[in-house]
Amino acid sequence: MTPPVEQRVLDLRLDRRALRAEQARVGWWRRLVRARMDLAVASAAQPQPLGEEVAFHLPPAVGVDVPRPSELGGVLAGVEPQAEVGRLDELRALDAQLARYEAGVRDALGAATERLIARLATDPATTTARMREPLTRG
């Protein structure tokens, strides 16, 4: 590995850009896995309909926006509760794996940021001029 003071600012910026993009991707995948877990639980233990217990406590303008139970139930249409619940362990394990990977990406991004800061601190005049270069390799 090249010592921080010898790395080009452009390369360090490219490294950070790639790591930020990967961090966004892993975050997206974790949200999808968690949503799938929520769907599995909801298919087995369907939530109660909205508005039934508080209908007379809501202003009429709010009460007219309560979705019908059939509309809400449509969200779970086609989902097989037994199959979904059976996947919970698998989904939890995948979420844990993604969490470990996300932590590693976050740490790598922090290290890349520290290298960039160290490089900029060694020669601010030269490196700020280099920062105007486009972010493409080769």
SEZA-433730 format. One record per atom (N, C-alpha, C): atom name; z negated, y, x; residue in three letters. Coordinates in steps of 0.001 Angstrom, whole numbers, plus 500000, padded with zeros to 6 digits. Atoms other than C-alpha are relative to their C-alpha. Example, Ala and Ser with C-alpha at 12.3 -4.5 7.8 and 13.67 -1.06 7.14 Angstrom:
2
NODE | atomo | c3 | c2 | c1 | residuo
NODE | N | 500000 | 498810 | 500890 | ALA
NODE | CA | 492200 | 495500 | 512300 | ALA
NODE | C | 500000 | 501200 | 500900 | ALA
NODE | N | 500060 | 498810 | 499180 | SER
NODE | CA | 492860 | 498940 | 513670 | SER
NODE | C | 499270 | 501090 | 499230 | SER
# end
This chain:
138
NODE | atomo | c3 | c2 | c1 | residuo
NODE | N | 500000 | 498821 | 500837 | MET
NODE | CA | 500000 | 500000 | 500000 | MET
NODE | C | 500000 | 501239 | 500879 | MET
NODE | N | 499900 | 498762 | 499247 | THR
NODE | CA | 500903 | 503425 | 501294 | THR
NODE | C | 498746 | 500839 | 499783 | THR
NODE | N | 501166 | 499141 | 500190 | PRO
NODE | CA | 497919 | 505675 | 501979 | PRO
NODE | C | 500356 | 501169 | 499072 | PRO
NODE | N | 499722 | 498952 | 500983 | PRO
NODE | CA | 497578 | 508391 | 499278 | PRO
NODE | C | 500685 | 501230 | 500568 | PRO
NODE | N | 499422 | 498777 | 499453 | VAL
NODE | CA | 498491 | 511242 | 501616 | VAL
NODE | C | 501467 | 499827 | 500369 | VAL
NODE | N | 498615 | 500230 | 499629 | GLU
NODE | CA | 501803 | 509596 | 502515 | GLU
NODE | C | 500913 | 499759 | 498799 | GLU
NODE | N | 499170 | 500238 | 501167 | GLN
NODE | CA | 502987 | 508843 | 498990 | GLN
NODE | C | 500605 | 501311 | 499516 | GLN
NODE | N | 499337 | 498822 | 500546 | ARG
NODE | CA | 505486 | 511239 | 497510 | ARG
NODE | C | 499420 | 500336 | 498642 | ARG
NODE | N | 500517 | 499545 | 501285 | VAL
NODE | CA | 504273 | 513307 | 494594 | VAL
NODE | C | 500876 | 499478 | 498872 | VAL
NODE | N | 499083 | 500484 | 501024 | LEU
NODE | CA | 507352 | 512284 | 492650 | LEU
NODE | C | 499697 | 498542 | 499649 | LEU
NODE | N | 500319 | 501412 | 500257 | ASP
NODE | CA | 506522 | 508583 | 493066 | ASP
NODE | C | 498672 | 499856 | 499266 | ASP
NODE | N | 501294 | 500049 | 500666 | LEU
NODE | CA | 502929 | 509179 | 492033 | LEU
NODE | C | 500117 | 500421 | 498534 | LEU
NODE | N | 499792 | 499557 | 501375 | ARG
NODE | CA | 504057 | 511042 | 488932 | ARG
NODE | C | 500713 | 498917 | 499187 | ARG
NODE | N | 499295 | 501090 | 500682 | LEU
NODE | CA | 506446 | 508195 | 488058 | LEU
NODE | C | 499047 | 498840 | 499699 | LEU
NODE | N | 500980 | 501059 | 500222 | ASP
NODE | CA | 503634 | 505672 | 488484 | ASP
NODE | C | 499118 | 500342 | 498796 | ASP
NODE | N | 500858 | 499579 | 501110 | ARG
NODE | CA | 501423 | 507666 | 486112 | ARG
NODE | C | 500759 | 499967 | 498677 | ARG
NODE | N | 499198 | 500020 | 501232 | ARG
NODE | CA | 504234 | 508010 | 483571 | ARG
NODE | C | 500135 | 498566 | 499486 | ARG
NODE | N | 499851 | 501399 | 500400 | ALA
NODE | CA | 504817 | 504242 | 483550 | ALA
NODE | C | 498680 | 499435 | 499474 | ALA
NODE | N | 501303 | 500495 | 500434 | LEU
NODE | CA | 501095 | 503523 | 483233 | LEU
NODE | C | 499575 | 500610 | 498663 | LEU
NODE | N | 500315 | 499373 | 501304 | ARG
NODE | CA | 500670 | 506016 | 480375 | ARG
NODE | C | 500806 | 499327 | 498886 | ARG
NODE | N | 499168 | 500677 | 500999 | ALA
NODE | CA | 503567 | 504368 | 478535 | ALA
NODE | C | 499461 | 498603 | 499711 | ALA
NODE | N | 500562 | 501337 | 500200 | GLU
NODE | CA | 502036 | 500915 | 479078 | GLU
NODE | C | 498693 | 500075 | 499217 | GLU
NODE | N | 501247 | 499807 | 500730 | GLN
NODE | CA | 498685 | 502186 | 477854 | GLN
NODE | C | 500279 | 500234 | 498508 | GLN
NODE | N | 499627 | 499765 | 501398 | ALA
NODE | CA | 500358 | 503413 | 474655 | ALA
NODE | C | 500475 | 498700 | 499343 | ALA
NODE | N | 499508 | 501264 | 500554 | ARG
NODE | CA | 502105 | 500043 | 474171 | ARG
NODE | C | 498863 | 499025 | 499713 | ARG
NODE | N | 501098 | 500944 | 500220 | VAL
NODE | CA | 498943 | 497994 | 474593 | VAL
NODE | C | 499107 | 500484 | 498860 | VAL
NODE | N | 500763 | 499463 | 501118 | GLY
NODE | CA | 497112 | 500313 | 472197 | GLY
NODE | C | 500655 | 499682 | 498672 | GLY
NODE | N | 499247 | 500331 | 501211 | TRP
NODE | CA | 499835 | 499773 | 469622 | TRP
NODE | C | 499827 | 498526 | 499652 | TRP
NODE | N | 500160 | 501434 | 500256 | TRP
NODE | CA | 499617 | 495978 | 469997 | TRP
NODE | C | 498587 | 499678 | 499522 | TRP
NODE | N | 501371 | 500254 | 500463 | ARG
NODE | CA | 495835 | 496055 | 469632 | ARG
NODE | C | 499825 | 500428 | 498555 | ARG
NODE | N | 500084 | 499556 | 501399 | ARG
NODE | CA | 496164 | 498052 | 466401 | ARG
NODE | C | 500669 | 498984 | 499078 | ARG
NODE | N | 499314 | 501006 | 500816 | LEU
NODE | CA | 498652 | 495477 | 465094 | LEU
NODE | C | 499163 | 498731 | 499844 | LEU
NODE | N | 500829 | 501208 | 500065 | VAL
NODE | CA | 496385 | 492546 | 465947 | VAL
NODE | C | 498797 | 500235 | 499096 | VAL
NODE | N | 501155 | 499691 | 500863 | ARG
NODE | CA | 493390 | 494247 | 464316 | ARG
NODE | C | 500418 | 500112 | 498537 | ARG
NODE | N | 499507 | 499904 | 501380 | ALA
NODE | CA | 495454 | 495024 | 461225 | ALA
NODE | C | 500237 | 498602 | 499439 | ALA
NODE | N | 499768 | 501372 | 500446 | ARG
NODE | CA | 496435 | 491363 | 461042 | ARG
NODE | C | 498679 | 499301 | 499687 | ARG
NODE | N | 501318 | 500571 | 500281 | MET
NODE | CA | 492763 | 490371 | 461253 | MET
NODE | C | 499461 | 500552 | 498674 | MET
NODE | N | 500434 | 499400 | 501267 | ASP
NODE | CA | 491947 | 492809 | 458435 | ASP
NODE | C | 500732 | 499361 | 498822 | ASP
NODE | N | 499206 | 500631 | 501052 | LEU
NODE | CA | 494765 | 491293 | 456372 | LEU
NODE | C | 499505 | 498579 | 499729 | LEU
NODE | N | 500507 | 501365 | 500170 | ALA
NODE | CA | 493420 | 487780 | 456982 | ALA
NODE | C | 498701 | 499999 | 499207 | ALA
NODE | N | 501272 | 499926 | 500716 | VAL
NODE | CA | 489941 | 488758 | 455806 | VAL
NODE | C | 500231 | 500442 | 498560 | VAL
NODE | N | 499738 | 499494 | 501355 | ALA
NODE | CA | 491286 | 490700 | 452814 | ALA
NODE | C | 500677 | 498951 | 499122 | ALA
NODE | N | 499335 | 501028 | 500808 | SER
NODE | CA | 493433 | 487757 | 451722 | SER
NODE | C | 499007 | 498956 | 499510 | SER
NODE | N | 501000 | 500996 | 500398 | ALA
NODE | CA | 490390 | 485475 | 451618 | ALA
NODE | C | 498949 | 500588 | 499067 | ALA
NODE | N | 501034 | 499340 | 500809 | ALA
NODE | CA | 487901 | 487932 | 450125 | ALA
NODE | C | 500569 | 501327 | 499537 | ALA
NODE | N | 499287 | 498801 | 500444 | GLN
NODE | CA | 489978 | 490401 | 448174 | GLN
NODE | C | 499027 | 501118 | 499632 | GLN
NODE | N | 500860 | 498857 | 500311 | PRO
NODE | CA | 488453 | 493865 | 447932 | PRO
NODE | C | 499963 | 500260 | 498492 | PRO
NODE | N | 500153 | 499640 | 501403 | GLN
NODE | CA | 487197 | 495101 | 444583 | GLN
NODE | C | 501015 | 501084 | 499637 | GLN
NODE | N | 499086 | 498936 | 500428 | PRO
NODE | CA | 489560 | 497295 | 442538 | PRO
NODE | C | 499338 | 501372 | 500154 | PRO
NODE | N | 500508 | 498634 | 499839 | LEU
NODE | CA | 489195 | 501023 | 443016 | LEU
NODE | C | 499783 | 500673 | 498653 | LEU
NODE | N | 500188 | 499112 | 501128 | GLY
NODE | CA | 487823 | 503452 | 440473 | GLY
NODE | C | 499253 | 499467 | 498807 | GLY
NODE | N | 500613 | 500559 | 501203 | GLU
NODE | CA | 486251 | 501063 | 437969 | GLU
NODE | C | 498559 | 500457 | 499798 | GLU
NODE | N | 501408 | 499658 | 500120 | GLU
NODE | CA | 482638 | 501910 | 438695 | GLU
NODE | C | 499734 | 501501 | 500022 | GLU
NODE | N | 500231 | 498548 | 499876 | VAL
NODE | CA | 483110 | 505638 | 439244 | VAL
NODE | C | 500949 | 500823 | 499137 | VAL
NODE | N | 498979 | 499305 | 500789 | ALA
NODE | CA | 485814 | 506514 | 436732 | ALA
NODE | C | 499451 | 501219 | 499263 | ALA
NODE | N | 500543 | 498891 | 500781 | PHE
NODE | CA | 483522 | 508736 | 434665 | PHE
NODE | C | 499286 | 501029 | 500868 | PHE
NODE | N | 500635 | 499059 | 499076 | HIS
NODE | CA | 482089 | 510444 | 437744 | HIS
NODE | C | 501022 | 500845 | 500748 | HIS
NODE | N | 498921 | 499292 | 499290 | LEU
NODE | CA | 485432 | 511671 | 439041 | LEU
NODE | C | 500632 | 501040 | 499094 | LEU
NODE | N | 499219 | 499043 | 500788 | PRO
NODE | CA | 487279 | 514775 | 437935 | PRO
NODE | C | 501283 | 499330 | 499517 | PRO
NODE | N | 498778 | 500636 | 500520 | PRO
NODE | CA | 490272 | 513829 | 435759 | PRO
NODE | C | 501185 | 500073 | 500951 | PRO
NODE | N | 498867 | 499867 | 499074 | ALA
NODE | CA | 492725 | 515133 | 438360 | ALA
NODE | C | 499946 | 498957 | 501112 | ALA
NODE | N | 500154 | 501029 | 498961 | VAL
NODE | CA | 491322 | 512656 | 440881 | VAL
NODE | C | 500185 | 498613 | 499381 | VAL
NODE | N | 499933 | 501293 | 500664 | GLY
NODE | CA | 491021 | 509772 | 438429 | GLY
NODE | C | 501402 | 499510 | 499711 | GLY
NODE | N | 498626 | 500431 | 500299 | VAL
NODE | CA | 494734 | 509766 | 437617 | VAL
NODE | C | 500715 | 499436 | 501225 | VAL
NODE | N | 499369 | 500499 | 498777 | ASP
NODE | CA | 495531 | 508936 | 441247 | ASP
NODE | C | 499492 | 498633 | 500439 | ASP
NODE | N | 500510 | 501330 | 499637 | VAL
NODE | CA | 493608 | 505648 | 441289 | VAL
NODE | C | 501112 | 498978 | 499777 | VAL
NODE | N | 498968 | 501035 | 500171 | PRO
NODE | CA | 496136 | 502863 | 441936 | PRO
NODE | C | 499490 | 498867 | 499112 | PRO
NODE | N | 500337 | 501153 | 500853 | ARG
NODE | CA | 496176 | 500004 | 439427 | ARG
NODE | C | 499703 | 498786 | 500884 | ARG
NODE | N | 500288 | 501215 | 499222 | PRO
NODE | CA | 494742 | 496679 | 440609 | PRO
NODE | C | 501261 | 499215 | 500358 | PRO
NODE | N | 498766 | 500741 | 499703 | SER
NODE | CA | 498215 | 495129 | 440372 | SER
NODE | C | 500765 | 500645 | 501156 | SER
NODE | N | 499336 | 499310 | 498886 | GLU
NODE | CA | 499595 | 497790 | 442726 | GLU
NODE | C | 499309 | 499672 | 501319 | GLU
NODE | N | 500747 | 500314 | 498786 | LEU
NODE | CA | 496835 | 497178 | 445250 | LEU
NODE | C | 500171 | 498539 | 500391 | LEU
NODE | N | 499822 | 501423 | 499728 | GLY
NODE | CA | 497169 | 493410 | 444917 | GLY
NODE | C | 501346 | 499690 | 500621 | GLY
NODE | N | 498676 | 500197 | 499422 | GLY
NODE | CA | 500829 | 493735 | 445840 | GLY
NODE | C | 500009 | 500079 | 501514 | GLY
NODE | N | 500094 | 499891 | 498540 | VAL
NODE | CA | 499760 | 494613 | 449362 | VAL
NODE | C | 499766 | 498622 | 500621 | VAL
NODE | N | 500311 | 501337 | 499486 | LEU
NODE | CA | 498510 | 491053 | 449775 | LEU
NODE | C | 500945 | 498924 | 499477 | LEU
NODE | N | 499051 | 500970 | 500564 | ALA
NODE | CA | 501432 | 489399 | 447961 | ALA
NODE | C | 500678 | 499213 | 501116 | ALA
NODE | N | 499326 | 500858 | 499029 | GLY
NODE | CA | 502885 | 486467 | 449848 | GLY
NODE | C | 499125 | 499564 | 501156 | GLY
NODE | N | 500910 | 500378 | 498924 | VAL
NODE | CA | 499866 | 486119 | 452128 | VAL
NODE | C | 499220 | 498763 | 499552 | VAL
NODE | N | 500728 | 501227 | 500317 | GLU
NODE | CA | 498362 | 482628 | 452192 | GLU
NODE | C | 498610 | 500081 | 500618 | GLU
NODE | N | 501360 | 499798 | 499481 | PRO
NODE | CA | 494575 | 483065 | 452483 | PRO
NODE | C | 499548 | 498927 | 500994 | PRO
NODE | N | 500462 | 501072 | 499097 | GLN
NODE | CA | 493909 | 479656 | 454095 | GLN
NODE | C | 500654 | 500110 | 501378 | GLN
NODE | N | 499283 | 499888 | 498720 | ALA
NODE | CA | 496567 | 480144 | 456759 | ALA
NODE | C | 499514 | 501207 | 500785 | ALA
NODE | N | 500430 | 498776 | 499319 | GLU
NODE | CA | 495445 | 483679 | 457523 | GLU
NODE | C | 498593 | 499861 | 500569 | GLU
NODE | N | 501371 | 500177 | 499526 | VAL
NODE | CA | 491754 | 482826 | 457788 | VAL
NODE | C | 499967 | 499032 | 501176 | VAL
NODE | N | 499914 | 500952 | 498899 | GLY
NODE | CA | 492663 | 479902 | 460034 | GLY
NODE | C | 500449 | 500621 | 501311 | GLY
NODE | N | 499513 | 499327 | 498785 | ARG
NODE | CA | 494224 | 482353 | 462484 | ARG
NODE | C | 498993 | 500981 | 500578 | ARG
NODE | N | 500948 | 498983 | 499539 | LEU
NODE | CA | 491136 | 484558 | 462858 | LEU
NODE | C | 499534 | 499777 | 501440 | LEU
NODE | N | 500443 | 500268 | 498625 | ASP
NODE | CA | 489896 | 482822 | 466027 | ASP
NODE | C | 501098 | 500340 | 501005 | ASP
NODE | N | 498850 | 499705 | 499135 | GLU
NODE | CA | 493358 | 483059 | 467569 | GLU
NODE | C | 500197 | 501509 | 500146 | GLU
NODE | N | 499812 | 498546 | 499973 | LEU
NODE | CA | 493638 | 486740 | 466634 | LEU
NODE | C | 498876 | 500696 | 500758 | LEU
NODE | N | 501123 | 499420 | 499246 | ARG
NODE | CA | 490169 | 487539 | 467986 | ARG
NODE | C | 500181 | 499779 | 501498 | ARG
NODE | N | 499769 | 500297 | 498583 | ALA
NODE | CA | 491033 | 485835 | 471281 | ALA
NODE | C | 501118 | 500886 | 500556 | ALA
NODE | N | 498904 | 499135 | 499564 | LEU
NODE | CA | 494290 | 487784 | 471484 | LEU
NODE | C | 499526 | 501440 | 500138 | LEU
NODE | N | 500538 | 498641 | 499904 | ASP
NODE | CA | 492447 | 491041 | 470791 | ASP
NODE | C | 499133 | 500152 | 501250 | ASP
NODE | N | 500837 | 499953 | 498793 | ALA
NODE | CA | 489944 | 490242 | 473553 | ALA
NODE | C | 500868 | 500033 | 501260 | ALA
NODE | N | 499079 | 500010 | 498856 | GLN
NODE | CA | 492787 | 489475 | 475968 | GLN
NODE | C | 500666 | 501372 | 500144 | GLN
NODE | N | 499388 | 498670 | 499964 | LEU
NODE | CA | 494514 | 492732 | 475027 | LEU
NODE | C | 498997 | 501054 | 500459 | LEU
NODE | N | 501035 | 499044 | 499592 | ALA
NODE | CA | 491227 | 494608 | 475504 | ALA
NODE | C | 499810 | 499957 | 501522 | ALA
NODE | N | 500130 | 500115 | 498539 | ARG
NODE | CA | 490901 | 493241 | 479053 | ARG
NODE | C | 501198 | 500628 | 500704 | ARG
NODE | N | 498788 | 499428 | 499416 | TYR
NODE | CA | 494501 | 494160 | 479821 | TYR
NODE | C | 499988 | 501525 | 499876 | TYR
NODE | N | 500066 | 498553 | 500219 | GLU
NODE | CA | 494015 | 497618 | 478309 | GLU
NODE | C | 499038 | 500662 | 500998 | GLU
NODE | N | 500959 | 499465 | 499024 | ALA
NODE | CA | 490965 | 498172 | 480530 | ALA
NODE | C | 500620 | 500037 | 501398 | ALA
NODE | N | 499332 | 500023 | 498700 | GLY
NODE | CA | 493001 | 497149 | 483584 | GLY
NODE | C | 501045 | 501095 | 500130 | GLY
NODE | N | 498992 | 498930 | 499983 | VAL
NODE | CA | 495832 | 499532 | 482673 | VAL
NODE | C | 499310 | 501351 | 500116 | VAL
NODE | N | 500742 | 498736 | 499949 | ARG
NODE | CA | 493312 | 502323 | 482073 | ARG
NODE | C | 499460 | 500252 | 501416 | ARG
NODE | N | 500511 | 499868 | 498638 | ASP
NODE | CA | 491726 | 501659 | 485490 | ASP
NODE | C | 501121 | 500341 | 500977 | ASP
NODE | N | 498850 | 499728 | 499125 | ALA
NODE | CA | 495146 | 501611 | 487171 | ALA
NODE | C | 500489 | 501433 | 499823 | ALA
NODE | N | 499597 | 498621 | 500257 | LEU
NODE | CA | 496043 | 504908 | 485498 | LEU
NODE | C | 499012 | 500960 | 500650 | LEU
NODE | N | 501005 | 499155 | 499338 | GLY
NODE | CA | 492772 | 506407 | 486714 | GLY
NODE | C | 500191 | 500031 | 501509 | GLY
NODE | N | 499773 | 500072 | 498552 | ALA
NODE | CA | 493479 | 505205 | 490256 | ALA
NODE | C | 501258 | 500781 | 500386 | ALA
NODE | N | 498766 | 499259 | 499723 | ALA
NODE | CA | 497026 | 506610 | 490110 | ALA
NODE | C | 499759 | 501507 | 499904 | ALA
NODE | N | 500335 | 498585 | 500145 | THR
NODE | CA | 495644 | 509929 | 488928 | THR
NODE | C | 499224 | 500481 | 501220 | THR
NODE | N | 500772 | 499638 | 498806 | GLU
NODE | CA | 493150 | 509966 | 491805 | GLU
NODE | C | 500902 | 500121 | 501230 | GLU
NODE | N | 499065 | 499916 | 498867 | ARG
NODE | CA | 495961 | 509264 | 494294 | ARG
NODE | C | 500833 | 501278 | 499920 | ARG
NODE | N | 499225 | 498770 | 500164 | LEU
NODE | CA | 498016 | 512113 | 492851 | LEU
NODE | C | 499155 | 501219 | 500343 | LEU
NODE | N | 500887 | 498872 | 499692 | ILE
NODE | CA | 495061 | 514489 | 493049 | ILE
NODE | C | 499759 | 500097 | 501506 | ILE
NODE | N | 500217 | 500004 | 498549 | ALA
NODE | CA | 494371 | 513434 | 496642 | ALA
NODE | C | 501226 | 500516 | 500727 | ALA
NODE | N | 498759 | 499545 | 499363 | ARG
NODE | CA | 498019 | 513990 | 497553 | ARG
NODE | C | 500185 | 501497 | 499816 | ARG
NODE | N | 499849 | 498564 | 500258 | LEU
NODE | CA | 498119 | 517410 | 495920 | LEU
NODE | C | 498992 | 500816 | 500791 | LEU
NODE | N | 501034 | 499280 | 499264 | ALA
NODE | CA | 494906 | 518393 | 497672 | ALA
NODE | C | 500312 | 500112 | 501482 | ALA
NODE | N | 499715 | 499976 | 498571 | THR
NODE | CA | 496292 | 517588 | 501128 | THR
NODE | C | 500997 | 501090 | 500385 | THR
NODE | N | 498995 | 498989 | 499689 | ASP
NODE | CA | 499233 | 519987 | 500942 | ASP
NODE | C | 500519 | 500634 | 498707 | ASP
NODE | N | 499634 | 499448 | 501301 | PRO
NODE | CA | 499333 | 522042 | 497733 | PRO
NODE | C | 501338 | 500752 | 499987 | PRO
NODE | N | 498764 | 499203 | 499994 | ALA
NODE | CA | 502210 | 524335 | 498766 | ALA
NODE | C | 501239 | 499107 | 499967 | ALA
NODE | N | 498855 | 500899 | 499946 | THR
NODE | CA | 504622 | 521528 | 499602 | THR
NODE | C | 500101 | 499158 | 498735 | THR
NODE | N | 499952 | 500916 | 501133 | THR
NODE | CA | 503660 | 519253 | 496761 | THR
NODE | C | 500319 | 500696 | 498682 | THR
NODE | N | 499665 | 499317 | 501250 | THR
NODE | CA | 503896 | 521861 | 494002 | THR
NODE | C | 501494 | 500268 | 499916 | THR
NODE | N | 498547 | 499829 | 500009 | ALA
NODE | CA | 507481 | 522552 | 495040 | ALA
NODE | C | 500678 | 498684 | 499616 | ALA
NODE | N | 499440 | 501320 | 500312 | ARG
NODE | CA | 508168 | 518803 | 494793 | ARG
NODE | C | 499831 | 499623 | 498535 | ARG
NODE | N | 500264 | 500355 | 501387 | MET
NODE | CA | 506751 | 518638 | 491282 | MET
NODE | C | 501127 | 500461 | 499081 | MET
NODE | N | 498873 | 499534 | 500816 | ARG
NODE | CA | 509853 | 520437 | 490014 | ARG
NODE | C | 501153 | 499004 | 500018 | ARG
NODE | N | 498952 | 501016 | 499935 | GLU
NODE | CA | 511974 | 517418 | 490970 | GLU
NODE | C | 500013 | 499189 | 498699 | GLU
NODE | N | 499957 | 500831 | 501206 | PRO
NODE | CA | 513217 | 515318 | 488019 | PRO
NODE | C | 499296 | 498667 | 500230 | PRO
NODE | N | 500760 | 501251 | 499910 | LEU
NODE | CA | 511215 | 512167 | 487281 | LEU
NODE | C | 500924 | 498789 | 499886 | LEU
NODE | N | 499170 | 501204 | 499936 | THR
NODE | CA | 513784 | 509516 | 488251 | THR
NODE | C | 499938 | 499465 | 501409 | THR
NODE | N | 500008 | 500629 | 498663 | ARG
NODE | CA | 513711 | 507028 | 491115 | ARG
NODE | C | 501430 | 499784 | 500462 | ARG
NODE | N | 498737 | 500336 | 499372 | GLY
NODE | CA | 516579 | 506637 | 493529 | GLY
NODE | C | 501063 | 500900 | 499623 | GLY
# end
